[in-house]
Amino acid sequence: MSFILKKKFGQNFLKDENILNKLYKLIPSESLNILEIGPGDGKLTDKIIQKKPNLLTLVEIDKRLFVYLNEKYKKFKNIEVVNSDILKFDIYRKYQLIISNLPYNISSQILVKISLLKNNPDFLILMFQKEFAERILDKKLNAINSLVKCFYDISPGFNVSKNCFRPIPKVDSTVLTFKKIRKKIKNNEINDFLHFKRKLFSQKRKSLKRVLKEYNINGKFDLSLRVENLDLVDFIKLFRRINF
């Protein structure tokens, strides 16, 4: 079935069977509770079903696709289809896995939302614009990986050519996998940490001494550095020194 895709939803359907199979092989086990964001026409969904999930929730923002998916999977008692914007959708269930070819325009917002869930998933398999994936994997801290690495170990998966999609986007993609770790930030610290992170990365060209000049910071911190030169451990230590 063909659809006229809507640019505002960032829709590019993955059509390459080889890439679909590679994504399928990344799913760690059967019998999981799985959330798929933006299933589109269900090509990846068909692969996920082969892993026999206990529950598969499909969150699709496009009303036409929601109707199509509802009809396509109506005989599956373990599949629920939800017509919603994922940024507004209440992820209240415990999912072991979230999987998605994310819309490029909101991929960072979705990743932050998932990371900050109180009951965040054990595994993520997510496809991003290649340049954005490189930012997440960057050894230097930045505004996005300094948060996500507090909750997940991140591993490169594989690159995906833009020619694997219809319509063909302007850029290539990269699949990353995420495995939950013991949280480096406590739940009661998160709001302060987000404020601290925004403050430092909004002035990332300045030295820590200049950015944090209003604080009396005692301890072994080289304040001549920029925030991107810190490792995550020292970044969190500095945060806690200021918020002690």
C-alpha positions in Angstrom: 0.0 0.0 0.0 1.4 3.4 -0.9 1.0 6.7 1.0 1.8 10.3 0.3 4.3 11.0 3.0 4.1 14.2 5.1 7.3 16.2 5.4 6.2 17.6 8.8 6.4 14.1 10.2 9.9 13.5 8.8 8.7 10.3 7.1 11.2 8.2 5.2 10.3 4.5 5.0 13.0 1.9 5.3 12.7 -0.4 2.4 16.0 -2.4 2.3 15.5 -6.0 3.3 19.1 -6.5 4.3 19.0 -3.5 6.7 15.7 -4.7 8.1 17.2 -8.1 8.9 20.3 -6.5 10.5 17.9 -4.5 12.8 16.0 -7.7 13.6 19.3 -9.4 14.6 20.0 -6.7 17.1 16.9 -7.5 19.2 18.4 -9.2 22.2 15.8 -11.9 22.9 12.2 -13.1 22.5 9.3 -12.4 24.8 10.1 -8.8 25.4 7.8 -5.8 25.9 8.7 -3.6 22.9 7.8 -0.1 21.9 8.3 0.9 18.3 8.2 4.6 17.5 6.9 5.6 14.1 6.3 2.2 12.5 5.2 3.7 9.2 4.0 1.0 6.9 5.1 -1.8 9.3 8.1 -3.2 7.4 10.3 -3.2 10.6 7.2 -4.2 12.7 6.9 -7.4 10.6 10.5 -8.3 11.6 9.9 -7.5 15.3 6.9 -9.9 15.3 9.2 -12.7 14.5 10.8 -12.2 17.9 7.5 -13.1 19.5 7.2 -10.1 21.9 4.9 -10.3 24.9 3.7 -6.9 24.0 4.4 -4.7 21.0 3.2 -1.1 21.2 3.2 0.9 18.0 3.1 4.7 18.4 2.3 6.4 15.0 1.5 10.1 14.7 0.0 9.9 11.2 -3.7 9.2 11.3 -3.8 7.4 7.9 -1.0 5.1 8.9 -2.6 4.4 12.3 -5.8 3.2 10.5 -3.7 1.1 8.2 -1.7 -0.5 11.0 -4.7 -1.1 13.1 -6.2 -3.1 10.2 -3.0 -4.9 9.3 -2.4 -6.1 12.9 -5.9 -6.5 14.2 -5.6 -10.3 14.6 -2.5 -9.9 16.9 -3.6 -9.8 20.5 -0.1 -8.8 21.7 0.0 -5.7 19.4 -1.5 -2.3 20.3 -1.5 0.6 17.9 -1.6 4.1 19.3 -2.2 7.3 17.3 0.0 9.8 19.2 2.9 12.2 19.0 5.7 10.2 20.9 6.8 13.5 22.6 3.3 13.7 24.2 2.8 9.9 24.7 2.8 8.8 28.3 5.3 5.9 28.4 4.0 4.5 31.7 4.6 0.8 31.0 7.9 -1.0 31.5 9.4 -1.7 28.1 12.6 -3.8 27.8 13.2 -2.4 24.4 12.5 0.7 22.3 13.3 0.5 18.6 12.9 3.1 15.9 14.0 4.8 12.8 13.6 8.1 14.4 12.4 11.3 12.7 15.5 13.4 12.3 13.9 16.6 13.4 13.0 15.4 16.9 15.5 12.6 17.5 17.3 14.5 20.2 14.1 15.3 22.1 13.0 11.7 21.9 16.3 10.4 23.1 16.3 12.8 26.1 12.7 11.8 27.0 13.6 8.1 26.9 16.7 8.6 29.0 14.8 10.5 31.7 12.0 7.9 32.1 11.9 6.7 35.7 11.6 3.2 34.4 13.7 3.6 31.3 14.1 0.6 29.0 16.9 -2.0 29.2 17.8 -1.7 25.6 17.4 0.9 22.8 17.9 0.3 19.1 17.7 3.6 17.4 18.5 5.0 13.9 19.7 8.6 13.7 21.0 11.0 11.1 24.7 10.0 10.7 26.1 13.3 11.9 23.9 13.3 15.0 25.0 9.7 15.8 28.6 10.8 15.6 27.8 13.5 18.2 26.4 10.9 20.5 29.4 8.7 20.1 31.9 11.5 20.4 34.5 10.9 23.1 34.3 14.6 24.0 31.3 15.7 26.1 28.5 17.6 24.4 25.0 18.7 25.3 23.4 15.4 24.3 25.9 12.7 25.2 26.7 14.2 28.6 23.1 13.3 29.6 22.5 10.0 27.8 25.8 8.5 29.0 24.5 8.9 32.6 21.9 6.3 31.8 23.2 4.1 28.9 26.3 2.5 27.5 26.2 3.4 23.8 27.6 1.2 21.0 27.9 1.8 17.2 25.7 -0.5 15.2 26.0 0.1 11.4 25.6 2.8 8.8 22.6 3.0 6.5 22.8 4.6 3.1 20.1 7.1 2.2 19.3 5.0 -0.8 17.7 2.4 1.6 14.7 4.7 2.1 11.8 6.0 0.2 11.6 8.8 -0.4 15.4 9.2 -0.4 16.5 11.6 2.4 19.4 14.0 1.9 21.7 12.3 4.4 22.8 8.8 5.5 21.8 7.3 8.8 23.5 5.3 11.6 22.1 2.7 13.9 23.2 2.8 17.6 22.4 0.5 20.4 22.0 1.5 24.0 22.3 -0.8 27.1 21.0 0.5 30.4 23.5 1.0 33.2 23.2 1.9 36.9 22.2 5.6 36.8 25.1 8.0 37.4 22.6 10.7 38.3 20.0 10.2 41.1 16.3 11.0 40.4 16.3 13.9 42.8 19.4 15.4 41.0 18.0 15.4 37.5 16.4 18.8 37.3 19.5 20.5 38.8 21.8 18.5 36.5 19.8 19.6 33.4 20.1 23.2 34.5 23.9 22.8 35.1 24.4 21.1 31.8 22.5 23.8 29.9 24.5 26.5 31.6 27.9 25.0 30.7 27.2 24.0 27.2 25.5 27.3 26.3 29.0 28.8 27.0 31.1 25.9 25.9 33.8 28.2 24.3 34.6 29.8 27.6 36.7 28.3 30.3 35.1 26.7 33.4 36.6 29.5 35.5 34.7 32.1 33.5 31.4 30.2 33.3 31.4 29.3 37.0 32.9 32.5 38.3 30.1 33.1 40.8 30.8 29.8 42.6 33.5 29.1 45.2 34.7 25.8 43.9 37.1 23.9 46.1 38.6 20.7 45.0 40.9 19.4 42.3 39.3 20.9 39.2 41.3 22.5 36.4 39.1 25.5 35.7 41.2 26.5 32.8 39.5 23.8 30.8 36.4 24.0 28.7 33.5 21.8 29.5 34.1 19.5 26.5 37.5 18.7 27.9 36.1 17.1 31.1 35.3 13.4 31.3 31.9 12.4 32.5 33.1 11.4 36.0 34.7 14.9 36.6 31.7 16.6 35.0 29.4 14.9 37.5 31.8 15.6 40.4 31.9 19.3 39.4 28.1 19.4 39.3 27.8 17.9 42.8 30.4 20.3 44.2 28.3 23.2 43.0 25.0 21.7 44.2 26.3 20.4 47.5 
